[in-house]
Amino acid sequence: MLEIAERPLLTFGLSGYNHARFIENAILGALSQTYTPLEIILSDDHSSDETFQIMRRMAAAYRGPHRIILNRNESNRGIGGNINRIFELAHGKLIIMAAGDDVSLPTRAQINYEGWEASRRQATFVRSSFSVIDGTGRPAENTGWEFSWSNAGTFTEERPSVYEFFSPNKPWYVGCAAAWSPRLMEVFGPLPDRLVHGDEVLALRATCLGYHVRIAKPLVKYRLHEHNAFGSSREPGSSAHEIAREEARHQAELRTRYGMYGAFIADLEQAIDKSLISQQAFEHAMAVCLREHGLLEAKMDFYSGPFLRKCCLLVELKKAGLPPADLRGMALRLLPGRSFALFKSWRNGLRTRMGRGVPKLTVPS
């Protein structure tokens, strides 16, 4: 292992937005990192709560070895925009990303560095496993987010192809425990500001550029709570208000996935123009992305359209091969609003009584 004076500078980027409930623990996790030299970027996306004030107070009180960069965006840029800002401010050779509601273990940067060093500094994406906590910080179980990686701390080089990335068996790339090479932005440019699934888009870029390193050790405590941007600890609703909130969230998730596939398409076009992938891989990936992009657009149109338009879209989606379960869920939404709310309330209550009401990974249909 290199002496500290010979080690490269790494960046620990902490992205916050209305995380006042959790941001102090997230910052403590960042400040406790054992790796040096390390710069820590605390970037607030123009929060309406006390997130930035807590960042500023803790940065001013810090007396440790790490360099602190404090940033507050002049306006709310969105998840993708705040990631872009962290990359703009970063000087490190590897950028370890963290969210303002999660907690990184003190050894996270050190072990990410060791995994990246094991790849001869060639990996553009380093990811570890993680544990799950709830809104109070207690360990959460049976959430649907658990991964079957060992706790051995081993490093595994992965060379997924673009074909594999768009296969049904593609692994989830969860950004809470990810570190990225600055090359991803240098080659492809910034992410769309309002992009929510930045981890998936950056993972595709890393796949086009080379390979990944997977660390079989949980280095982050991922917090699953009622306000997560993706996934939620919220129990199934039983009141009309809760049902309406679930529907709004469902439609928002359709829009975020639509934006993700749009970003995939733009990056694939860059990848083929820069000869990063083969023509065959490009054609396969584009076919998948265009199909999913079109299906998501039709689903969004379904929610905003009148009754007859919804019926026509269901027929089109069935012809396009939308899974029967998805079609059934959309057909239920042909019911008048009150009837749909009553049915969903009854179904949610039944599922809760049967023990199926535990928080699960939310993937919009």
C-alpha positions in Angstrom: 0.0 0.0 0.0 1.3 3.5 -0.9 2.5 5.9 1.8 0.0 8.6 2.6 2.1 11.3 0.9 1.9 9.2 -2.3 -1.8 8.5 -2.2 -4.1 10.4 -4.7 -6.6 12.9 -3.4 -10.1 11.5 -3.3 -13.4 13.4 -3.0 -16.3 12.6 -0.7 -19.4 14.3 -2.1 -22.3 14.7 0.2 -25.5 15.8 -1.5 -28.3 17.2 0.6 -31.8 18.5 0.0 -34.3 19.1 2.8 -32.4 16.5 5.0 -32.4 18.5 8.2 -33.7 15.4 10.1 -30.7 13.3 9.0 -27.9 15.5 7.7 -25.9 15.7 11.0 -25.3 12.0 11.0 -24.5 12.0 7.3 -21.9 14.7 7.9 -20.4 13.0 10.9 -20.0 9.9 8.7 -18.2 12.0 6.1 -15.9 13.8 8.6 -15.0 10.5 10.3 -13.4 9.0 7.1 -10.0 7.4 7.9 -8.6 7.9 4.4 -6.3 10.9 3.6 -5.8 13.0 1.6 -9.6 13.6 1.3 -11.7 16.6 0.3 -15.3 16.6 1.5 -17.9 18.6 -0.5 -21.1 19.4 1.4 -23.5 20.5 -1.3 -27.0 21.7 -0.5 -29.5 21.9 -3.3 -31.2 25.1 -2.0 -33.1 23.4 0.8 -36.1 25.1 2.3 -35.3 23.6 5.8 -32.2 23.9 8.0 -30.0 21.5 5.9 -27.5 24.1 4.8 -27.3 25.8 8.1 -26.4 22.5 9.7 -23.8 21.9 7.0 -22.3 25.4 7.6 -22.2 25.0 11.4 -20.5 21.6 11.3 -18.0 22.7 8.6 -17.0 25.7 10.7 -16.5 23.6 13.8 -14.4 20.9 12.0 -10.8 20.7 13.0 -9.7 17.4 11.4 -7.3 16.6 8.5 -9.8 16.8 5.6 -10.4 19.8 3.4 -14.1 21.0 3.5 -15.8 22.6 0.5 -19.2 24.1 1.4 -21.7 24.8 -1.4 -25.3 25.9 -1.7 -26.9 26.0 -5.1 -28.5 29.4 -5.9 -31.7 27.5 -6.9 -32.9 24.0 -6.7 -31.2 22.1 -9.5 -32.6 18.6 -8.8 -30.7 15.4 -8.0 -28.8 15.3 -11.3 -27.9 19.0 -11.0 -26.5 18.6 -7.5 -24.4 15.6 -8.6 -23.2 17.8 -11.5 -22.2 20.5 -9.1 -20.2 18.1 -6.9 -18.3 16.9 -9.9 -17.6 20.5 -11.0 -16.2 21.3 -7.5 -14.3 18.0 -7.1 -10.5 17.7 -7.5 -10.2 14.0 -6.5 -9.3 11.1 -8.7 -12.3 9.2 -7.4 -15.5 10.7 -6.3 -17.4 8.9 -3.5 -21.0 10.0 -3.5 -23.2 10.1 -0.4 -26.8 11.2 0.2 -27.8 13.5 3.1 -30.1 10.9 4.7 -27.6 8.0 4.7 -24.6 7.2 6.9 -21.2 6.2 5.7 -18.9 4.0 7.8 -15.5 5.6 8.7 -13.6 3.1 6.5 -15.7 3.7 3.4 -13.3 6.0 1.5 -10.3 3.8 2.5 -11.8 0.6 1.3 -13.1 2.2 -1.9 -9.6 3.4 -2.5 -8.2 -0.1 -2.0 -10.7 -1.6 -4.4 -9.9 1.1 -7.0 -6.2 0.6 -6.5 -6.7 -3.2 -7.0 -8.0 -2.3 -10.4 -4.8 -0.4 -11.2 -6.9 2.7 -11.0 -8.7 1.7 -14.1 -12.2 1.1 -12.8 -14.7 3.9 -13.4 -17.2 2.6 -10.9 -16.6 1.2 -7.5 -19.6 0.0 -5.4 -20.0 -1.8 -2.1 -22.8 -3.5 -0.3 -24.8 -1.7 2.3 -27.1 -2.3 5.3 -30.6 -0.7 5.7 -31.8 1.4 8.5 -35.2 3.1 9.1 -36.0 6.7 9.8 -34.9 6.4 13.4 -31.6 4.7 12.6 -32.6 1.3 13.7 -31.7 -1.7 11.4 -34.5 -2.5 9.0 -35.2 -6.1 7.8 -37.3 -7.7 5.0 -37.3 -4.4 3.0 -36.6 -5.9 -0.4 -33.3 -4.0 -0.5 -31.1 -6.7 1.0 -28.3 -8.1 -1.2 -26.7 -11.5 -0.9 -23.1 -10.4 -0.9 -20.8 -11.8 1.6 -19.1 -9.7 4.3 -15.6 -10.9 3.3 -14.4 -7.5 2.0 -13.2 -9.1 -1.2 -12.8 -7.0 -4.4 -14.4 -8.4 -7.6 -13.7 -6.9 -11.0 -16.9 -6.9 -13.2 -16.9 -6.3 -16.9 -20.6 -6.2 -17.8 -21.3 -5.6 -21.5 -23.9 -3.2 -22.7 -25.9 -6.3 -23.6 -25.9 -7.4 -20.0 -26.7 -4.0 -18.8 -30.0 -4.1 -20.6 -30.8 -7.7 -19.9 -33.5 -8.8 -17.5 -30.9 -10.1 -15.1 -29.0 -6.8 -14.8 -28.1 -6.1 -11.2 -29.4 -3.1 -9.4 -26.9 -0.3 -9.3 -27.7 1.6 -6.1 -26.0 4.9 -5.8 -26.0 5.1 -2.0 -22.7 3.1 -1.9 -21.1 4.1 -5.2 -17.9 5.9 -6.2 -17.3 7.3 -9.6 -14.4 8.3 -11.9 -14.4 12.0 -13.0 -14.0 10.5 -16.6 -17.7 9.8 -16.7 -18.5 13.5 -16.9 -15.4 14.3 -18.9 -16.5 11.9 -21.7 -20.3 12.2 -21.6 -20.9 15.6 -20.1 -23.2 16.6 -17.2 -26.3 14.7 -16.2 -29.7 16.2 -16.9 -30.4 18.4 -13.9 -33.8 16.8 -13.0 -32.6 13.2 -13.4 -33.4 11.1 -10.4 -31.8 7.8 -11.4 -28.3 9.2 -11.7 -26.8 6.0 -10.4 -28.2 4.0 -13.3 -27.1 6.5 -15.9 -23.5 6.8 -14.4 -23.4 2.9 -14.3 -24.2 2.7 -18.0 -21.4 5.3 -18.7 -19.0 3.2 -16.6 -20.0 0.1 -18.6 -19.3 1.8 -21.9 -15.9 3.0 -20.6 -14.5 -0.1 -18.9 -15.3 -2.1 -15.9 -16.5 -1.9 -12.3 -15.2 -3.1 -8.9 -17.6 -4.6 -6.4 -16.7 -4.6 -2.7 -18.3 -7.4 -0.7 -18.6 -5.4 2.5 -21.4 -3.1 3.7 -19.9 0.4 3.9 -23.0 2.5 4.0 -26.2 2.5 6.1 -28.9 3.3 3.6 -31.9 5.0 5.3 -35.3 3.8 4.0 -38.0 6.3 5.1 -41.2 7.9 3.9 -39.5 10.7 1.8 -37.0 8.7 -0.2 -36.6 9.8 -3.8 -36.8 6.2 -4.9 -38.3 3.5 -2.7 -40.2 4.2 0.5 -40.9 2.9 3.9 -44.5 4.2 3.7 -47.2 1.7 4.6 -49.9 1.0 2.0 -52.6 3.7 2.3 -56.1 3.2 3.6 -57.6 6.7 3.4 -58.6 8.6 0.3 -55.8 11.1 1.0 -53.2 8.4 1.3 -54.4 6.7 -1.8 -54.2 10.0 -3.7 -50.6 10.4 -2.4 -49.7 6.9 -3.5 -51.0 7.6 -7.0 -49.1 10.9 -7.2 -45.9 9.1 -6.2 -46.6 6.3 -8.7 -47.0 8.9 -11.5 -43.9 10.7 -10.4 -41.9 7.5 -10.6 -43.1 6.9 -14.1 -41.7 10.3 -15.0 -38.4 9.7 -13.4 -37.9 6.4 -15.2 -38.9 8.1 -18.5 -36.2 10.6 -17.8 -33.7 7.8 -17.1 -34.4 6.1 -20.4 -34.1 9.4 -22.2 -30.6 9.9 -20.6 -29.7 6.3 -21.6 -30.6 7.1 -25.2 -28.5 10.3 -25.3 -25.5 8.5 -23.7 -25.7 5.6 -26.1 -25.6 8.0 -29.0 -22.5 9.5 -27.6 -21.0 6.1 -26.9 -21.4 4.9 -30.5 -20.2 8.3 -31.9 -17.0 8.0 -29.8 -16.5 4.3 -30.8 -16.9 3.2 -27.1 -19.3 0.3 -28.0 -20.0 -1.9 -31.0 -22.7 -1.2 -33.5 -24.4 -4.5 -32.5 -24.4 -3.5 -28.8 -25.7 0.0 -29.7 -28.6 -1.4 -31.8 -29.6 -3.9 -29.1 -29.5 -1.3 -26.3 -31.3 1.4 -28.3 -34.1 -1.1 -29.2 -34.6 -1.8 -25.5 -34.4 1.9 -24.5 -36.7 3.1 -27.2 -39.3 0.5 -26.4 -39.2 1.3 -22.6 -39.2 5.0 -23.3 -42.3 4.6 -25.5 -44.1 2.4 -23.0 -43.5 4.9 -20.2 -44.7 7.8 -22.4 -47.9 5.8 -23.1 -48.4 5.1 -19.4 -48.0 8.8 -18.6 -50.4 9.7 -21.3 -52.8 7.2 -19.9 -53.0 9.1 -16.6 -53.6 12.5 -18.2 -56.0 11.3 -20.9 -59.9 11.1 -21.0 -61.6 7.7 -20.6 -61.8 6.7 -24.3 -58.1 7.7 -24.7 -57.2 5.5 -21.8 -59.1 2.5 -23.3 -57.2 3.0 -26.6 -53.9 3.2 -24.8 -54.6 0.0 -22.9 -55.2 -1.8 -26.2 -52.0 -0.4 -27.6 -50.0 -1.4 -24.5 -51.4 -4.9 -24.6 -50.3 -5.2 -28.3 -46.9 -3.8 -27.3 -46.4 -6.7 -24.8 -47.0 -4.9 -21.5 -47.1 -7.6 -18.8 -50.6 -8.7 -17.8 -50.1 -7.6 -14.1 -49.2 -4.1 -15.3 -52.3 -4.1 -17.6 -54.6 -5.2 -14.8 -53.2 -2.4 -12.6 -53.9 0.2 -15.3 -57.3 -1.2 -16.1 -58.3 -0.7 -12.4 -57.6 3.0 -12.9 -60.4 3.2 -15.4 -62.8 3.1 -12.4 -64.2 6.4 -11.2 -61.8 8.0 -8.6 -63.9 7.1 -5.6 -64.4 3.5 -6.6 -60.7 3.1 -7.4 -59.8 4.6 -4.0 -62.2 2.2 -2.2 -60.9 -0.8 -4.0 -57.3 0.1 -3.4 -58.0 0.8 0.3 -59.6 -2.6 0.7 -56.7 -4.3 -1.1 -54.0 -2.5 0.9 -55.7 -3.4 4.1 -55.9 -7.0 3.1 -52.3 -7.1 2.2 -51.3 -5.5 5.5 -53.4 -8.0 7.4 -51.7 -10.8 5.5 -48.2 -9.5 6.5 -47.4 -8.0 3.1 -47.4 -4.4 4.2 -43.6 -4.2 4.9 -41.8 -1.6 3.0 -40.5 -2.8 -0.4 -38.4 -1.5 -3.2 -40.7 0.7 -5.3 -40.6 -0.1 -9.0 -43.4 1.6 -11.0 -45.5 -0.6 -13.2 
